[in-house]
Amino acid sequence: MSESLSVAVVWHMHQPSYLDPVTGMMSLPWVRLHAAKDYVDMVALLEEFPAIHQTVNVTPCLVQQLAWYAAGGQDAWEQLAARPAETLSDAEREALVRQCTFAHPQRMVAPHLRYAELVARVRRGQALGPQDVRDLAVWFNLVWIDPQWRRSSETLTGFMAKGRLFTEEEKGAVLAVHRELLAQVVPTYRAAEARGQLEVTTSPYAHPILPLLMDSAVAREATPGLPLPTAHLIAPEDVQEHLQRAVAMHTQAFGRPPQGLWPSEGSVSEAMLAPVARAGFRWLATDEAILWRSLGGTLPRAALYQPYRLEPEGQPLAILFRDQTLSDLIGFTYAAQPAARAVADLLERLQAIRQASTDPAPLVTIILDGENAWEQYPEDGREFLSRFYEGLSRDPGFRAVTVSEYLAAHPPRATLPRLAAGSWIRADFTTWIGDPEKNRAWEALAQARTVCTAASTHPRAGEARQHLLVAEGSDWFWWFGPEHTSAHDEEFDRLFRQRLARVYTTLGCDVPEGLQQPIGRPVPLGPVPPSRWGTPVIDGVVTDYFEWLAAGRVECAATRGAMAPGQDRLQRFWWLCDRDRWYVRVDLAAGFPEEPVTLTFRGERPAFVIEVTVQGRDASGTWTALAPDGSGDHPRPLEAVAAGRLLELAIPLAGIGASHGQAIVGQWQVSQGGTIVETFPAAGPIGFFLPEENDAQQHWSA
C-alpha cells in the first residue's frame, strides 16, 4: 500500500461562442447563468478547505465572453428580461415566458411554490398577465444564482421569502447580482492561484477538435470505415493558431502562461503533439480509454495511476489519463444519492486504489465538466463537494494536488510508446464526424476555409479568419446529427452558418446557397434508431454518460398529437441491444407513484408480452413468448429495476424470437388500478429497430 495517494481534480469550464455576428449580441445566456450559479462558487468554496489544491480548466472562448459582458455586453435573454413586463409585445412575452422555464424541474423549480405554479401554468398553455410574467422572470434569474450566494445576500433572501408581486426594480436587482458574479470569475481564480490552491489551465481557442483539424482522416484510425466528408480537411496552421491564441489570452486574463492543456473533448492524436509542445505546454490530459488503446494488451488497472512522458520533436511533454469511472460517478450518478453516501463511496474507491498500489506516489486524475452536473444535485452540489473536500483534507492518506505541483515533485517515469487517436467519448470522434449532418458541416467549413486561405492578402482577411476559427469549434458538430439534441438545436445551426457566411461577406464573396438553409434536420417525430450495440447496467439510474448514448429513443410527446389528449405520464423510451438482450429504458414525466403501476408491452412482430409492475422504487416483471395462435408459454422472470422517474429492463432476444437488423414492433400500455391510463403510441404499433453491431444511424429511419 502506498503511504499517500495524490488526487488531481480538474474541473472543465467551457461555453461556445454565443455571439451572434449579425446582431452583435449573445443569443443564448449560458455564460451569464453559469457565472451566477457555478463559476465563482466552485473556486470560492476552496477558501474553506486550505488543504485542497485542484485544477480548473477555463476555455479561451469562455474568457472572451466574460470580458464581453464586463465591457457592457448583454445577451438577448437578459435584455428581454430587463424590459418592463407591461411593454412586451405578445411575441416578446411568449419568448420570455418560454425562456424562463429552462431550469431543472426537481432541483430548481419544484422547491419554490410560486415558481412551480407559474411553470405549471406555462406547461398547460395558460396565459400569464404582466405581473405573472414579471414574477416568472424574477424567479428564473433567482434560481440561477448559487444557493450559497442567495443565502449570503439579505436582499436575495428577502426576495425568496416574498415570493410574488415583484416590482421592476426588484427584477433589476436580481439581474444586477448576475453582473456582479460575472465580474468576480477571473479575480476569484487569480486569487486562488496566487495563494497556491488552484492551477488554471486552458484549451485551444475556440474549442476545436485538434486531431480532426490536423487531418480529418484521423477519424478512421479510431473508427475504421467511418463515412467521412468529401472534402479532406488538413489544417495544421489552424491548430497552431488556436493554441497560440489560447496561451496569449490566458496569460492576459490570469497573469501567467498556462502549463497545462485540456485538449477539447480530451481529443488527441500523435500529429497534434508537436504543435502542443511548440506552444509551450508542459502537460496535457485525456481519457483512460486512450491509454488502454495506446498501450494495447491486457494491463493492470494500476497503469492508469501515473503520468507518462511524450517527446514530440524532442520536447518533453507529460500526459495524464483521467479515471473514467470516478469522473462519471461525480458527473452523472452521485447526484441521485444522499451526499453522505455518495462521498463515502467515492472515498472508499480512492482508498481501495491507494491500498492496491505499489507505486510510491500514485496519482488519480479526475476530470469532468465543472458546470453542468450541479443542476442535478441538491443545493447545487455544495454538500457533496464540502463533504468530499473535508474527507480528503482529514485523511493523511490523501493529498489533493494541482497537476503541475504533482509533476514538479514526481516527473513521469514511464514513456508512452504511441498515442492512440480518440476523444473522451468512446475513444473515437464519431460525436463530431461521420454522420451525414456532421459531414455536411465539415464540408461547408472546408469550403469556407479554402476561400479564406486564398484571400490571405485581403485587407479584412484577419476578420474573416476570426469567424472561421470560431466556426471550427467542436460544439457546432456536437449538436448536428441525432445523437445529441437540445431545445436550441436550430440556434446552434444558425450561429454556425452565420459564422461561415461572415467569412464570405467579409471578403466580398457571395455566400453559398447551402448556407442559407439549415444543415440539421428537424427532430424526427418517430424513433431515432440506435447507432450501435450497447450493454447498459440495469440498476434504475444512468450509471454514466455513455451508458445510453448509443441508444435509440422516441419522444412520446412528439407522437401523441391530438390522438391522445391529456396522456402525459410516458415521456421517453430508449432502447439498445447487444448480442443477447434487448434493453429498454422508460422515462416517466412525473415519476412512479406509491400505488402500483403496470407497464405492458404487446409485441406483434415477434409476438410476445412484457408485463412490469412498478411501485415506488420496486419493480418486478415477466416476459412471455406467444405462439402463432396467441397462446403463451409460462411467464419468465424479467430483469427490471426502477428508481424515481426511470425504469430499466432487459429481455433475452432468443426468448422472444427477435433478430438483429430487424425491428421489434408493438405497443405499450400503462395501467393503474386495472384501468388503462395511457397507450403509446395511441395511433398503433411502433417499430424499435435492432441494429447489427456496427450499423450506423444513417442507414435506417423510422
C-alpha positions in Angstrom: 0.0 0.0 0.0 1.3 3.5 -0.9 1.7 5.9 2.0 -0.4 8.5 0.2 -2.5 8.9 -2.9 -2.4 12.1 -4.8 -5.8 13.2 -6.2 -5.8 15.7 -9.0 -9.3 17.0 -9.7 -9.7 19.0 -12.9 -12.9 20.9 -13.5 -13.5 21.9 -17.1 -15.3 25.2 -17.7 -16.5 25.9 -21.2 -19.1 27.6 -23.3 -19.0 28.0 -27.1 -19.2 31.5 -28.6 -22.8 32.6 -28.4 -22.0 36.0 -30.0 -24.3 36.5 -33.0 -22.2 38.1 -35.7 -25.4 39.7 -37.2 -26.9 41.3 -34.1 -23.6 41.8 -32.2 -25.4 40.3 -29.1 -25.1 37.0 -27.4 -28.1 34.9 -28.4 -28.0 32.5 -25.5 -27.4 33.2 -21.8 -25.4 30.3 -20.6 -22.2 32.2 -19.8 -24.1 34.6 -17.6 -26.2 31.9 -15.9 -23.3 29.6 -15.2 -21.3 32.5 -13.9 -24.1 33.3 -11.4 -24.5 29.7 -10.4 -21.2 27.8 -10.9 -18.1 29.5 -12.0 -17.5 31.7 -8.9 -18.7 29.4 -6.1 -16.8 26.3 -7.5 -13.5 28.1 -6.7 -14.6 30.3 -3.8 -15.5 27.1 -1.9 -11.8 26.2 -1.7 -11.2 29.0 0.8 -13.0 26.8 3.4 -10.6 23.9 2.7 -7.0 25.2 2.6 -5.6 21.7 2.1 -7.5 21.2 -1.2 -5.5 22.1 -4.2 -7.1 21.5 -7.6 -7.1 22.5 -11.3 -9.7 24.4 -13.2 -9.6 24.5 -17.0 -11.1 27.6 -18.5 -11.5 27.8 -22.2 -10.4 31.0 -24.1 -13.8 31.4 -25.7 -15.4 31.5 -22.3 -12.8 34.0 -21.0 -13.5 36.1 -24.1 -17.2 36.1 -23.4 -16.7 37.0 -19.7 -14.7 40.1 -21.0 -17.5 40.9 -23.4 -20.0 41.1 -20.5 -17.5 43.1 -18.5 -17.4 45.7 -21.3 -21.2 46.1 -21.1 -22.5 43.5 -23.5 -25.9 41.9 -22.9 -27.3 38.6 -24.0 -30.7 38.5 -25.8 -32.4 36.8 -22.8 -31.1 39.3 -20.3 -32.2 42.2 -22.5 -35.7 40.8 -22.8 -36.0 40.0 -19.1 -34.9 43.6 -18.2 -37.8 45.1 -20.2 -40.9 46.2 -18.2 -43.4 43.4 -18.4 -46.2 45.7 -19.4 -44.3 46.9 -22.5 -43.7 43.5 -24.1 -45.4 42.6 -27.3 -47.3 39.2 -27.5 -44.3 37.6 -29.3 -41.8 39.1 -26.8 -43.9 37.9 -23.8 -44.2 34.4 -25.3 -40.4 34.3 -25.8 -39.6 35.4 -22.3 -42.1 33.0 -20.7 -40.6 30.1 -22.7 -37.0 31.2 -21.7 -37.9 31.3 -18.0 -38.8 27.6 -17.9 -35.2 26.5 -18.6 -34.4 25.3 -15.1 -34.1 21.8 -13.6 -37.7 20.8 -12.7 -36.8 19.0 -9.4 -33.8 20.9 -8.1 -34.5 24.5 -9.3 -38.3 24.8 -9.9 -40.2 22.4 -7.6 -38.8 23.7 -4.2 -40.3 27.2 -4.9 -44.1 27.3 -4.7 -44.7 30.4 -6.8 -42.1 29.5 -9.5 -43.5 25.9 -9.7 -47.1 27.3 -10.0 -46.1 29.6 -12.9 -44.1 27.0 -14.7 -47.1 24.6 -14.4 -49.3 27.2 -15.9 -46.9 27.7 -18.8 -46.8 24.0 -19.4 -50.6 23.9 -19.5 -50.7 26.7 -22.1 -52.4 29.2 -19.8 -52.0 32.9 -20.4 -49.9 34.9 -17.9 -50.6 38.6 -17.1 -47.8 41.2 -16.7 -47.3 40.6 -13.0 -47.1 36.8 -13.6 -44.5 37.4 -16.3 -42.5 39.6 -14.0 -42.6 37.1 -11.2 -41.6 34.4 -13.6 -38.6 36.4 -14.8 -37.5 37.2 -11.2 -37.8 33.5 -10.1 -35.9 32.2 -13.2 -33.0 34.5 -12.6 -33.1 34.0 -8.8 -32.8 30.2 -9.1 -29.8 30.5 -11.4 -27.9 32.2 -8.6 -25.9 29.8 -6.5 -27.9 29.0 -3.3 -24.9 30.0 -1.1 -24.8 33.4 -2.7 -28.6 33.8 -2.3 -28.3 32.9 1.4 -25.5 35.4 1.9 -27.4 38.3 0.5 -30.1 39.9 2.7 -31.7 41.3 -0.5 -32.0 38.0 -2.2 -33.2 36.1 0.9 -35.9 38.8 1.2 -37.0 38.2 -2.4 -37.1 34.4 -1.8 -39.3 35.0 1.2 -41.5 37.5 -0.6 -42.2 35.0 -3.4 -44.6 37.1 -5.6 -45.7 40.5 -6.7 -42.2 41.6 -7.5 -41.5 45.1 -8.9 -39.4 46.0 -11.9 -36.8 47.5 -9.5 -36.6 44.1 -7.7 -36.2 42.3 -11.0 -33.4 44.7 -11.9 -31.7 44.0 -8.6 -31.6 40.2 -9.3 -30.1 40.8 -12.8 -27.5 43.1 -11.2 -26.4 40.2 -9.0 -25.7 38.2 -12.2 -23.5 41.1 -13.3 -21.6 41.2 -10.0 -20.9 37.5 -10.2 -19.8 37.7 -13.9 -17.2 40.3 -12.8 -15.9 38.1 -10.0 -15.0 35.0 -12.0 -11.5 35.9 -13.2 -10.4 37.7 -10.0 -11.6 34.8 -7.8 -9.5 32.4 -9.9 -6.5 34.6 -9.9 -6.7 35.0 -6.1 -6.9 31.2 -5.6 -4.0 30.6 -7.9 -1.9 33.3 -6.1 -2.4 31.5 -2.8 -1.4 28.2 -4.3 -4.7 26.4 -4.1 -5.5 26.5 -7.8 -3.9 25.9 -11.2 -5.8 27.4 -14.1 -5.3 25.7 -17.4 -6.7 26.3 -20.9 -7.9 24.6 -24.1 -7.5 25.6 -27.7 -9.0 29.0 -28.5 -12.5 28.1 -30.0 -12.5 24.6 -28.5 -11.9 22.7 -31.8 -11.2 19.0 -32.1 -7.4 19.4 -32.8 -6.9 15.9 -34.4 -9.6 16.5 -36.9 -8.2 19.9 -37.8 -4.7 18.4 -38.3 -6.2 15.8 -40.7 -9.9 14.8 -40.7 -8.9 11.4 -41.9 -7.6 10.6 -38.4 -11.2 9.7 -37.5 -10.7 6.4 -39.3 -7.8 5.5 -37.0 -10.3 5.2 -34.2 -13.2 4.0 -36.3 -12.1 2.1 -39.4 -14.6 2.6 -42.3 -16.3 5.6 -40.8 -18.0 7.7 -43.6 -16.0 10.9 -43.9 -16.8 14.3 -45.5 -16.0 14.5 -49.2 -13.7 17.5 -48.5 -10.5 16.2 -46.9 -9.5 18.9 -44.3 -5.8 19.3 -43.4 -5.3 22.5 -41.4 -2.2 22.3 -39.1 -1.8 26.0 -39.3 -5.2 26.5 -37.7 -4.2 24.1 -34.9 -1.2 26.2 -34.1 -3.2 29.4 -34.2 -5.8 28.0 -31.8 -3.0 27.1 -29.4 -1.1 30.3 -29.7 -4.3 32.4 -29.1 -5.1 30.3 -26.1 -1.7 30.9 -24.5 -1.9 34.7 -25.2 -5.5 35.1 -24.0 -4.9 33.0 -20.9 -1.7 35.0 -20.0 -3.5 38.3 -20.4 -6.5 37.1 -18.2 -4.7 35.3 -15.5 -1.3 37.0 -15.4 0.8 33.9 -16.2 1.1 31.5 -19.1 -0.7 28.1 -18.7 1.3 25.0 -18.0 -1.5 22.5 -18.8 -3.8 21.9 -21.7 -7.1 20.1 -21.8 -7.5 19.4 -25.5 -11.1 20.0 -26.5 -13.2 16.9 -25.5 -10.0 15.2 -24.5 -9.3 14.6 -28.2 -5.7 13.6 -29.0 -3.6 12.2 -31.8 0.1 11.8 -32.5 0.1 14.6 -35.0 -1.2 17.2 -32.7 1.5 16.7 -30.0 4.2 18.7 -31.7 2.1 21.9 -32.0 1.1 21.5 -28.3 4.7 21.3 -27.3 5.7 24.2 -29.5 3.1 26.4 -27.9 4.9 25.9 -24.6 2.6 23.5 -22.7 4.2 21.1 -20.2 1.3 18.7 -19.9 -2.0 17.6 -21.3 -4.7 15.1 -20.3 -7.2 12.8 -21.9 -9.4 9.8 -21.1 -8.2 6.4 -19.8 -9.6 4.6 -22.8 -6.9 6.3 -24.9 -4.3 4.9 -22.5 -5.5 1.3 -23.0 -5.6 1.7 -26.7 -2.1 3.3 -26.7 -0.5 0.5 -24.7 -2.5 -2.4 -26.1 -2.9 -5.8 -24.5 -4.3 -6.5 -21.0 -2.8 -4.3 -18.4 -3.3 -3.9 -14.6 -5.5 -1.0 -13.5 -2.5 0.5 -11.7 -1.1 1.5 -15.1 -3.7 4.3 -15.1 -2.5 6.0 -11.9 0.7 7.6 -13.1 1.7 10.3 -15.7 3.5 9.3 -18.9 6.2 11.0 -20.9 6.0 12.0 -24.5 8.7 13.7 -26.6 7.3 15.3 -29.7 10.2 16.8 -31.8 12.4 16.1 -28.7 10.3 18.4 -26.5 9.3 16.9 -23.1 5.6 16.6 -22.6 3.7 14.8 -19.8 0.3 13.3 -20.4 -2.3 12.1 -17.8 -5.3 9.9 -18.2 -8.5 10.5 -16.2 -10.2 7.8 -14.2 -13.4 7.5 -16.3 -15.4 5.7 -13.6 -14.7 8.2 -10.8 -15.2 11.2 -13.1 -18.5 9.9 -14.4 -19.8 8.9 -10.9 -19.5 12.6 -9.9 -20.9 13.8 -13.2 -23.8 11.5 -13.6 -24.5 9.2 -10.7 -23.9 10.7 -7.3 -26.5 13.4 -7.7 -29.2 10.8 -7.2 -27.7 9.7 -3.8 -27.6 11.3 -0.4 -24.4 13.3 -0.2 -23.0 11.4 2.8 -23.5 8.1 1.0 -22.1 9.3 -2.3 -18.9 10.8 -0.7 -18.4 7.7 1.4 -18.5 5.6 -1.8 -16.0 7.9 -3.6 -13.6 8.0 -0.7 -13.8 4.2 -0.3 -12.9 3.8 -4.0 -10.0 6.2 -3.6 -8.8 4.3 -0.6 -9.0 1.0 -2.5 -6.8 2.4 -5.2 -4.3 3.5 -2.6 -4.3 0.1 -0.9 -3.8 -1.7 -4.1 -1.0 0.5 -5.3 2.7 -0.5 -5.0 3.8 2.8 -6.6 5.4 5.2 -4.1 3.5 8.2 -5.5 0.3 7.1 -7.3 -1.9 9.8 -8.9 -5.6 9.6 -9.6 -6.8 12.1 -12.1 -10.5 13.0 -12.0 -11.6 15.3 -14.9 -15.2 16.3 -15.7 -17.4 19.2 -16.6 -17.3 21.7 -13.9 -20.6 23.5 -14.6 -23.5 21.2 -15.9 -23.5 18.5 -13.3 -24.6 20.6 -10.4 -28.1 21.3 -11.6 -28.8 17.6 -10.8 -27.5 17.9 -7.2 -29.4 19.2 -4.2 -28.3 22.8 -3.3 -26.1 22.9 -6.5 -23.8 20.2 -5.1 -22.5 22.2 -2.2 -23.0 19.5 0.4 -21.4 16.8 -1.8 -18.3 19.0 -2.6 -17.9 20.1 1.0 -18.0 16.5 2.3 -15.6 15.4 -0.4 -13.1 18.1 0.3 -13.4 17.6 4.1 -12.8 13.8 3.6 -9.7 14.4 1.5 -8.4 17.1 4.0 -8.8 14.9 7.1 -7.3 11.7 5.8 -3.4 11.8 5.8 -3.5 9.1 3.1 -4.8 11.6 0.5 -3.2 14.7 -1.0 -5.4 16.9 -3.2 -2.9 18.4 -5.7 -2.8 20.6 -8.8 -1.4 18.7 -11.8 1.7 20.9 -12.1 2.7 20.6 -8.4 2.4 16.8 -8.7 4.5 16.7 -11.8 7.1 19.0 -10.2 7.6 16.5 -7.4 7.1 13.4 -9.5 8.1 13.7 -13.1 6.9 10.9 -15.4 9.0 7.8 -15.2 7.2 5.8 -17.9 7.3 6.7 -21.6 4.2 6.2 -23.8 5.3 4.4 -26.9 2.5 5.8 -29.0 -0.6 7.9 -28.6 -3.8 6.4 -30.0 -6.2 8.9 -31.6 -9.5 9.5 -30.0 -11.5 11.5 -27.5 -13.1 11.1 -24.1 -16.3 9.9 -25.7 -15.9 6.3 -26.7 -12.3 6.9 -27.5 -13.3 8.0 -31.1 -14.5 11.0 -33.0 -18.0 9.9 -34.0 -19.6 12.5 -31.9 -18.3 15.2 -34.3 -17.8 13.5 -37.6 -19.2 10.6 -39.7 -22.9 11.3 -39.5 -24.4 12.9 -42.8 -25.2 16.2 -41.0 -21.9 16.4 -39.3 -20.1 15.7 -42.6 -22.1 18.4 -44.4 -21.0 20.8 -41.7 -17.3 19.8 -42.2 -17.7 20.2 -46.0 -19.1 23.7 -45.5 -16.3 24.6 -43.2 -13.6 23.2 -45.6 -15.1 25.2 -48.4 -15.1 28.4 -46.4 -11.5 27.8 -45.3 -10.4 27.4 -48.9 -11.9 30.8 -49.7 -10.3 32.3 -46.6 -6.9 30.9 -47.3 -6.9 32.1 -50.9 -7.7 35.7 -49.7 -4.9 35.9 -47.2 -3.8 39.3 -48.6 -7.3 40.8 -48.4 -7.4 43.9 -46.1 -10.1 42.2 -43.9 -8.5 38.7 -44.0 -7.9 38.7 -40.3 -11.6 39.5 -39.5 -12.7 36.7 -41.9 -10.2 34.3 -40.2 -11.7 35.1 -36.8 -15.1 34.0 -38.0 -13.5 30.8 -39.4 -11.7 29.9 -36.2 -15.0 30.2 -34.2 -16.8 28.0 -36.8 -14.1 25.4 -36.2 -15.3 24.9 -32.6 -16.4 21.4 -31.6 -19.8 22.4 -30.2 -21.5 23.0 -33.6 -20.7 19.5 -34.7 -21.8 18.1 -31.4 -25.4 19.2 -32.0 -25.6 18.0 -35.6 -26.9 14.5 -36.2 -29.3 12.5 -34.0 -27.1 11.6 -31.1 -27.5 14.9 -29.2 -30.4 17.2 -29.2 -31.5 20.3 -27.3 -34.1 23.0 -27.3 -31.6 25.2 -29.1 -30.5 23.0 -32.0 -31.8 25.5 -34.5 -29.9 28.3 -32.9 -26.6 26.4 -32.8 -27.2 25.5 -36.5 -27.9 29.2 -37.3 -24.8 30.5 -35.4 -22.5 28.1 -37.2 -23.8 29.1 -40.6 -23.7 32.8 -39.7 -20.0 32.4 -38.9 -19.3 30.8 -42.2 -21.4 33.3 -44.1 -19.4 36.1 -42.5 -16.2 34.6 -43.9 -17.6 35.2 -47.4 -19.3 38.6 -46.8 -16.2 39.9 -45.1 -14.1 39.0 -48.1 -16.6 40.4 -50.5 -17.7 37.0 -51.8 -21.1 35.5 -52.5 -22.5 33.3 -49.7 -23.0 29.7 -51.0 -26.7 28.8 -51.3 -26.2 25.8 -49.0 -25.6 28.2 -46.1 -29.0 29.7 -46.5 -30.7 26.5 -45.3 -30.3 24.6 -42.0 -27.7 21.9 -42.0 -29.6 20.0 -39.3 -32.7 18.1 -39.9 -35.8 18.6 -37.8 -36.1 16.2 -34.8 -38.0 13.2 -36.1 -41.4 12.5 -34.9 -40.8 8.8 -34.9 -38.0 6.8 -33.4 -34.3 7.7 -33.7 -32.6 4.3 -34.1 -29.6 3.1 -32.1 -26.2 3.9 -33.5 -24.5 0.7 -32.4 -24.8 -2.1 -29.8 -24.5 -1.3 -26.1 -24.9 -3.0 -22.8 -26.3 -0.7 -20.1 -26.3 -1.6 -16.4 -29.8 -2.5 -15.2 -29.8 -0.5 -12.0 -32.5 2.1 -12.3 -30.1 5.0 -12.8 -28.0 6.4 -15.6 -24.7 4.9 -14.4 -22.5 7.0 -16.7 -22.7 9.4 -19.6 -22.0 6.7 -22.2 -24.5 4.1 -20.9 -27.5 5.1 -23.1 -25.6 7.4 -25.5 -25.8 5.0 -28.5 -29.4 4.1 -27.7 -32.5 4.6 -29.9 -35.1 6.9 -28.5 -38.6 8.1 -29.2 -40.1 11.2 -27.6 -43.6 10.2 -26.5 -44.9 13.8 -26.6 -43.9 14.1 -30.3 -46.0 11.2 -31.3 -49.2 11.9 -29.3 -50.6 14.8 -31.3 -54.4 15.2 -30.9 -54.9 11.4 -30.8 -54.3 11.2 -27.1 -55.0 14.4 -25.3 -54.1 14.5 -21.6 -51.9 11.5 -21.7 -48.6 12.7 -20.4 -47.2 10.1 -18.0 -44.9 8.5 -20.5 -42.1 10.9 -21.5 -39.5 8.9 -23.5 -38.4 5.4 -24.5 -34.8 4.4 -25.0 -33.6 1.0 -26.3 -30.4 -0.8 -27.0 -29.3 -4.3 -27.8 -26.2 -6.4 -27.6 -25.6 -9.9 -28.8 -28.0 -11.5 -26.4 -30.5 -9.0 -25.0 -32.9 -6.1 -25.8 -32.6 -3.3 -23.2 -35.4 -0.8 -22.6 -35.5 2.3 -20.5 -38.7 4.1 -19.8 -38.8 7.7 -18.5 -41.9 8.9 -16.8 -42.7 12.6 -16.6 -43.8 12.7 -13.0 -42.2 9.6 -11.5 -43.6 6.3 -10.3 -46.4 6.8 -7.6 -46.6 4.8 -4.4 -49.6 2.8 -5.7 -48.8 0.0 -8.2 -48.5 0.9 -11.9 -48.3 -1.8 -14.6 -46.5 -1.3 -17.9 -47.3 -3.8 -20.6 -45.7 -4.2 -24.0 -47.6 -6.3 -26.5 -45.3 -7.3 -29.3 -46.8 -8.1 -32.7 -43.6 -9.0 -34.6 -42.3 -11.1 -33.0 -45.2 -12.0 -30.8 -44.6 -11.7 -27.0 -45.8 -9.9 -23.9 -43.8 -8.0 -21.3 -45.6 -7.0 -18.1 -43.9 -5.0 -15.4 -45.4 -3.8 -12.1 -43.7 -0.7 -10.5 -44.5 0.6 -7.1 -42.3 3.5 -6.0 -38.7 2.2 -6.4 -39.7 -1.5 -6.6 -40.1 -3.2 -10.0 -40.8 -6.8 -11.0 -42.0 -8.3 -14.2 -42.3 -11.2 -16.6 -41.9 -11.9 -20.4 -43.9 -14.4 -22.3 -43.3 -15.6 -25.9 -46.5 -16.1 -27.8 -47.3 -18.9 -30.4 -49.0 -18.0 -33.7 -52.3 -18.9 -32.3 -51.8 -16.4 -29.5 -51.2 -18.9 -26.7 -48.2 -18.3 -24.5 -45.7 -20.4 -22.6 -45.1 -19.9 -18.9 -44.2 -16.3 -17.9 -40.5 -16.0 -17.1 -38.9 -13.5 -14.7 -37.7 -10.2 -16.2 -34.7 -8.3 -15.1 -36.2 -4.9 -14.1 -35.2 -2.0 -11.8 -37.0 1.3 -11.2 -35.8 4.4 -9.4 -37.6 7.7 -9.3 -38.7 8.5 -12.9 -36.7 5.8 -14.6 -37.4 2.1 -15.3 -34.8 -0.2 -16.9 -35.5 -3.7 -18.4 -33.5 -6.5 -20.0 -35.2 -9.1 -22.2 -33.5 -12.1 -23.9 -33.6 -11.8 -27.7 -33.6 -15.5 -28.3 -36.5 -16.0 -25.9 -38.8 -13.6 -27.8 -37.6 -14.5 -31.2 -36.1 -11.1 -32.1 -33.2 -10.7 -34.6 -30.6 -8.1 -35.2 -31.2 -5.9 -38.3 -34.9 -6.1 -37.8 -37.5 -4.2 -35.7 -39.5 -5.2 -32.7 -43.0 -4.0 -33.4 -45.5 -3.4 -30.7 -47.4 -1.1 -28.4 -47.0 0.0 -24.7 -49.9 0.4 -22.2 -49.8 1.9 -18.7 -52.4 0.7 -16.3 -53.3 1.8 -12.8 -55.9 0.1 -10.6 -56.8 -2.2 -13.5 -57.6 0.8 -15.8 -55.5 1.7 -18.8 -54.4 5.3 -18.3 -52.1 5.7 -21.3 -51.4 3.8 -24.6 -48.2 4.5 -26.6 -48.4 5.2 -29.4 -52.1 5.8 -29.4 -52.4 5.5 -33.2 -51.0 2.0 -33.4 -47.8 -0.1 -33.0 -44.4 1.3 -33.4 -41.1 -0.3 -34.5 -38.0 -0.5 -32.3 -35.1 -1.2 -34.7 -32.3 -3.6 -33.5 -29.1 -2.8 -35.4 -26.2 -5.0 -36.3 -23.2 -4.5 -34.2 -21.6 -1.8 -36.3 -24.7 -0.3 -38.0 -24.8 3.4 -38.5 -27.9 5.5 -37.8 -28.0 7.0 -41.2 -28.7 3.6 -42.8 -32.2 3.3 -41.2 -35.0 5.7 -40.5 -38.4 5.2 -38.9 
